[in-house]
């Protein structure tokens, strides 16, 4: 009898406990109709500290609130957050989130996997999640790609500290950077833009290869990198990150999200950093990395009405000052040829607004709205950017000011079961004011100067349309076309097409092809030219840049490892230029002989292409141990001096990468190790040796970090460039910086030695 009573009591207690929990599943639905569970989505009660995340299958269980009805908020990066009114803890909830109105593709970001290939995106997309952004210090965006074989990050020169990326074997100038689907880091912000986005401000990064959507404009040539920031609706009122390394680089990041009401929320993002000390570890007399100070602030707002209307707006401001040059250079003294120095000031301001309005649903409840994902909607997007860059390099002076304003209107709807479309109008106004005082000395120390006025104004207006055919979860076809009238180049026609086909649930084929255009910003795109002793000669008839990119990928997910979810992905892409602006430091090698002390800037007259092959492998061999391996090979050639097809200089032929991560139970300890093998690059012959092609050595790089988690606090300790590998003599003729042979642009390897760092991340949850 006692056993029976105990059993009845246990059943009663279990039932009572179950009644005090709300259960359910969260799924994501793309515009094409594809539906999949969302792992690690945030689920929490409004005005409460109770919050959970969904498991790998999208399931969740959260303690019931003290009273009903209550508002349950569900959010996931790249999807519209949803708020449900729960009246009782009864049947399980089946919650579906839908892609945000202003996004052009589904963005899937896991909380555990650091890097992975998105299954839902139509084009080949590598995702660096929030977990991936903590595998290293990731102080800024330039340092967030060390675990990606597809992206190569380097320096434009050994003086300015400007970082540049390469995707598909080409410079980052041809990659379209996006701030939550808005074009970003354009124009004068491009050379230093990678250091303007703190890594701890981000929730994820999506790297889409090849010709993407036409909705963000015609400037995408090799791919798009979309940045997802921390959201105002996230259940984290305060996040703090502190960082210090052996070079005394000090950094602080703060993110504070506030729920002001059921409809209004905001987030404040702040960053401050300083590199206060001069270092010369390679003993060439020049500072290895500039002394710099940066302050960066951003404020973002979200308003969600009962009928689904969403208003998002925000502002961002930045100031940065850099000083570099020879160790004994003093910026407070008058400039002369006694010591070579550089000073760079950047000021940046951006404001944006997005308004999304569902049409024909003003009288419908949120539940009815969620049941009709194909409902039409209209979006308005406005953006304004101001950037000012003032710099001197030795005797050369450069000043630039940019004002850019854009406005877009998008209408999204569908018809039938498998068809949807987006149509819109676009307007952009670019105003550039640039002045270059190009001063150089000959071998006999005779001084020459040339003043270049590079002002221009571009006004672009156009219309675009994108059609999507999605047949169940088997086939997705996206075809887009836009026609823009450019005040300088007249009509620009941009076709793009992508195709995704599921041979099975585990084998996915993606292909894409499309055209892209851009206007070269000669100085900003090649800021390293100023850190040389050469004259800059720019042709008067520079044309727009134009290229076709096509390729595809095959991804296979197979049952192997602890979670039976290993994956391997193989891709190939080719970019062919029909027009390109070339910067040539070797033109004196060709016939007829040219002046060796000149950087020649002119239009492509022959062929220029880049082929890239890459394979990625991802698996979890045992519980809480992940392995990522990747290899990329690049073949990029250009016809310099009109007819000679040569390998593009300073472009690594290959990159191999291995990342290992192990976490103890409950992620109390996390250990990360990354190894890279960087391939050789062709070195441009800037010293008139005429000795044929010379190549840099193949070199390895190693990174490691250990993280200890406490309640709300992560403490991490790491080391970059463990082997202390540094490029020898990155500055040619460093002892004579005003000679024509002085050149700091031949950078192919690390400029800084071993970097040991420590930091703290504090998160306050609701």
Rosetta blueprint (number, residue, H / E / L):
1 X L
2 X H
3 X H
4 X H
5 X H
6 X H
7 X H
8 X H
9 X H
10 X H
11 X H
12 X H
13 X H
14 X H
15 X H
16 X H
17 X H
18 X H
19 X H
20 X L
21 X E
22 X E
23 X E
24 X E
25 X E
26 X E
27 X E
28 X E
29 X E
30 X L
31 X L
32 X L
33 X L
34 X L
35 X E
36 X E
37 X E
38 X L
39 X L
40 X L
41 X L
42 X E
43 X E
44 X E
45 X E
46 X L
47 X L
48 X L
49 X L
50 X L
51 X E
52 X E
53 X E
54 X L
55 X L
56 X L
57 X L
58 X L
59 X E
60 X E
61 X E
62 X E
63 X E
64 X L
65 X L
66 X L
67 X L
68 X L
69 X L
70 X E
71 X E
72 X E
73 X E
74 X E
75 X E
76 X L
77 X L
78 X L
79 X E
80 X L
81 X L
82 X E
83 X E
84 X E
85 X E
86 X E
87 X L
88 X L
89 X L
90 X L
91 X L
92 X L
93 X E
94 X E
95 X E
96 X E
97 X E
98 X E
99 X E
100 X L
101 X L
102 X L
103 X L
104 X L
105 X L
106 X L
107 X L
108 X L
109 X L
110 X L
111 X L
112 X L
113 X L
114 X L
115 X E
116 X E
117 X E
118 X L
119 X L
120 X L
121 X L
122 X L
123 X L
124 X L
125 X E
126 X E
127 X E
128 X E
129 X L
130 X L
131 X L
132 X H
133 X H
134 X H
135 X L
136 X L
137 X L
138 X L
139 X L
140 X E
141 X H
142 X H
143 X H
144 X L
145 X L
146 X L
147 X L
148 X L
149 X L
150 X L
151 X E
152 X E
153 X E
154 X E
155 X E
156 X L
157 X L
158 X L
159 X L
160 X L
161 X L
162 X L
163 X E
164 X E
165 X E
166 X E
167 X E
168 X L
169 X L
170 X E
171 X E
172 X H
173 X H
174 X H
175 X E
176 X E
177 X E
178 X E
179 X E
180 X L
181 X L
182 X E
183 X E
184 X E
185 X L
186 X L
187 X H
188 X H
189 X H
190 X L
191 X L
192 X L
193 X H
194 X H
195 X H
196 X L
197 X L
198 X E
199 X H
200 X H
201 X H
202 X E
203 X E
204 X E
205 X E
206 X E
207 X E
208 X E
209 X E
210 X L
211 X L
212 X L
213 X L
214 X L
215 X L
216 X L
217 X L
218 X L
219 X L
220 X L
221 X L
222 X L
223 X E
224 X E
225 X E
226 X E
227 X E
228 X E
229 X E
230 X L
231 X L
232 X L
233 X L
234 X L
235 X L
236 X L
237 X L
238 X E
239 X E
240 X E
241 X E
242 X E
243 X E
244 X E
245 X E
246 X L
247 X L
248 X L
249 X L
250 X E
251 X E
252 X E
253 X E
254 X E
255 X E
256 X E
257 X E
258 X E
259 X E
260 X L
261 X L
262 X L
263 X L
264 X E
265 X E
266 X E
267 X E
268 X E
269 X E
270 X E
271 X E
272 X E
273 X E
274 X E
275 X E
276 X L
277 X L
278 X L
279 X L
280 X L
281 X L
282 X L
283 X L
284 X L
285 X L
286 X E
287 X L
288 X L
289 X L
290 X L
291 X E
292 X E
293 X E
294 X E
295 X E
296 X E
297 X E
298 X E
299 X E
300 X E
301 X E
302 X E
303 X E
304 X E
305 X L
306 X L
307 X L
308 X L
309 X L
310 X E
311 X E
312 X E
313 X E
314 X E
315 X E
316 X E
317 X E
318 X E
319 X E
320 X E
321 X E
322 X E
323 X E
324 X E
325 X E
326 X E
327 X L
328 X L
329 X L
330 X L
331 X L
332 X L
333 X L
334 X L
335 X L
336 X L
337 X L
338 X L
339 X L
340 X L
341 X E
342 X E
343 X E
344 X E
345 X E
346 X E
347 X E
348 X E
349 X E
350 X E
351 X E
352 X E
353 X E
354 X E
355 X E
356 X E
357 X E
358 X E
359 X L
360 X L
361 X L
362 X L
363 X L
364 X L
365 X L
366 X H
367 X H
368 X H
369 X H
370 X H
371 X L
372 X L
373 X L
374 X L
375 X L
376 X L
377 X E
378 X E
379 X E
380 X E
381 X E
382 X E
383 X E
384 X E
385 X E
386 X E
387 X E
388 X E
389 X E
390 X E
391 X E
392 X E
393 X E
394 X L
395 X L
396 X E
397 X E
398 X E
399 X E
400 X E
401 X E
402 X E
403 X E
404 X E
405 X E
406 X E
407 X E
408 X E
409 X E
410 X E
411 X E
412 X E
413 X E
414 X E
415 X E
416 X L
417 X L
418 X L
419 X E
420 X E
421 X E
422 X E
423 X E
424 X E
425 X E
426 X E
427 X E
428 X E
429 X E
430 X E
431 X E
432 X E
433 X E
434 X E
435 X E
436 X E
437 X E
438 X E
439 X E
440 X E
441 X E
442 X L
443 X L
444 X L
445 X L
446 X L
447 X E
448 X E
449 X E
450 X E
451 X E
452 X E
453 X E
454 X L
455 X L
456 X E
457 X E
458 X E
459 X E
460 X E
461 X E
462 X E
463 X E
464 X E
465 X E
466 X E
467 X E
468 X E
469 X E
470 X E
471 X E
472 X L
473 X L
474 X L
475 X E
476 X E
477 X E
478 X E
479 X E
480 X E
481 X E
482 X E
483 X E
484 X E
485 X E
486 X E
487 X L
488 X L
489 X L
490 X E
491 X E
492 X E
493 X E
494 X E
495 X E
496 X E
497 X E
498 X E
499 X E
500 X E
501 X E
502 X E
503 X L
504 X L
505 X L
506 X L
507 X E
508 X E
509 X E
510 X E
511 X E
512 X E
513 X E
514 X E
515 X E
516 X E
517 X E
518 X E
519 X L
520 X L
521 X L
522 X H
523 X H
524 X H
525 X H
526 X L
527 X H
528 X H
529 X H
530 X H
531 X H
532 X E
533 X L
534 X L
535 X E
536 X E
537 X E
538 X E
539 X L
540 X L
541 X L
542 X L
543 X L
544 X L
545 X E
546 X E
547 X E
548 X E
549 X E
550 X E
551 X E
552 X E
553 X E
554 X E
555 X E
556 X E
557 X E
558 X E
559 X L
560 X L
561 X L
562 X L
563 X L
564 X L
565 X L
566 X E
567 X E
568 X E
569 X E
570 X E
571 X E
572 X E
573 X E
574 X E
575 X E
576 X E
577 X E
578 X E
579 X E
580 X L
581 X E
582 X E
583 X E
584 X E
585 X L
586 X L
587 X H
588 X H
589 X H
590 X L
591 X L
592 X L
593 X L
594 X L
595 X L
596 X L
597 X L
598 X E
599 X E
600 X E
601 X E
602 X E
603 X E
604 X L
605 X L
606 X L
607 X L
608 X E
609 X E
610 X E
611 X E
612 X E
613 X E
614 X E
615 X E
616 X E
617 X E
618 X E
619 X E
620 X E
621 X E
622 X E
623 X L
624 X L
625 X E
626 X E
627 X E
628 X E
629 X E
630 X E
631 X E
632 X E
633 X E
634 X E
635 X E
636 X E
637 X E
638 X E
639 X E
640 X E
641 X L
642 X L
643 X L
644 X E
645 X E
646 X E
647 X E
648 X L
649 X L
650 X L
651 X L
652 X L
653 X L
654 X E
655 X E
656 X E
657 X E
658 X E
659 X E
660 X E
661 X E
662 X E
663 X E
664 X L
665 X H
666 X H
667 X H
668 X L
669 X E
670 X E
671 X E
672 X E
673 X E
674 X E
675 X E
676 X E
677 X E
678 X E
679 X L
680 X L
681 X L
682 X E
683 X E
684 X L
685 X L
686 X L
687 X L
688 X L
689 X L
690 X L
691 X L
692 X L
693 X L
694 X E
695 X E
696 X L
697 X L
698 X L
699 X E
700 X E
701 X E
702 X E
703 X E
704 X E
705 X E
706 X E
707 X E
708 X E
709 X E
710 X E
711 X L
712 X L
713 X E
714 X E
715 X E
716 X E
717 X E
718 X E
719 X E
720 X E
721 X L
722 X L
723 X L
724 X L
725 X L
726 X L
727 X L
728 X L
729 X L
730 X L
731 X L
732 X E
733 X L
734 X L
735 X L
736 X L
737 X L
738 X L
739 X L
740 X L
741 X L
742 X L
743 X E
744 X L
745 X L
746 X L
747 X L
748 X L
749 X L
750 X L
751 X L
752 X L
753 X L
754 X L
755 X E
756 X E
757 X E
758 X E
759 X E
760 X E
761 X E
762 X E
763 X E
764 X E
765 X L
766 X L
